[in-house]
Amino acid sequence: MDRKPGRRDVLKAAGAGALMAFPMINRGYYSLGATQTTYSARAIALVERAMVLDMLAIPKIDFRPDVYADPMTEEQKAEFRASGVTGIHNAVGIGGPGSKEQALEFLAAWQGYAGRNSDVFSLVGLVSDLERAKAEGKVGMIMGLQNADQFERVEDVAYFYQLGLRCAQLTYNSMNRIGTGSTERVDAGISDFGVAIINAMNEAGMLIDVSHSGDRTTLDAVELSPRPIAYTHSNCRALNAHPRNKTDEMIVKLAAKGGVMGITGVRNFIRDRDPTTVAHYVDHIEHVARLVGIEHVGIGTDSDLNGYDDMPADQNTMLRNAYKESYAFREKIDVDGFDHPRKFYDLTEELIRRNHSDADIELILGGNFARLLRATWK
């Protein structure tokens, strides 16, 4: 698949100082590095000041089994340095036989990747690690998994926490021993084993996520967990009747327990027709804010810096074939205006355009999730 012109190539000249040099264009708008896009001085200052957390973002969408072994190019490093992102929750879906081994391999591979590229990434175990990453101009990597099949025994929760796992979904899209995924026909809710896992995750200090879980399983998890949980990357069913999206009831109950919902940048979750733009993305943020307050919404793009539509054609086909028809993929998967390394600047500009205060924008960009992580991690 051909790449969109101007998305990555313009970053080659940006280098490590991309966010430090803003040649003035006019009336307080600045060009970042070599890009042709301009951003307001207010948007730039907000992203520079905020703790920007993307609560579902892998370093690179690439299905090759050894992609983590590739050395980072200077272009890739420049993209991360230019992104304004403080921390990413790096999590993938696993499941079925061998899940525990898959999880161990994932943790070893990507923690090793972060270590080999320590000029760009730093590993995160506490919120203070995110604060240090911000101060050092690095991207903190939070290790997570989009399933809990790796927990073969209750004791495995503490074991994986000690290995660096800081967040886990209870289910992916299908049923497991804990509960039911969002694309299953029937949802029986959380099992007895699932109750024990929820208790163990709270005891260990691991964030519970139910982004891909079915409706009953989601509501059960919120109710059963003594601590707040997260929908790290979900959208609002009131705006788009997609099975991966959360109902108003789920959002209200999440917020009542102090949880936070991250909004994804996946096109078919945001809107069932085109165009689908960054403005429609912000509609989901504002729906959550109106329903339960600005303190309970954040970002979980469910993507890498550049999105899905740059994938090689064979991998794009592989991705689409891995999901049921209910996922309702269209020609494009990315959201217009939210599909490039500096997308958080575009998001910030849209929030400014809608008259959100600086304080509220900082909460959306990462302040809310930082508060949740402080309340969860030990």
Summary of the structure (lengths in Angstrom):
residues: 378
radius of gyration: 19.3
end to end distance: 44.0
largest distance: 61.7
contacts: 1329
relative contact order: 0.14
helix: 41%
strand: 15%
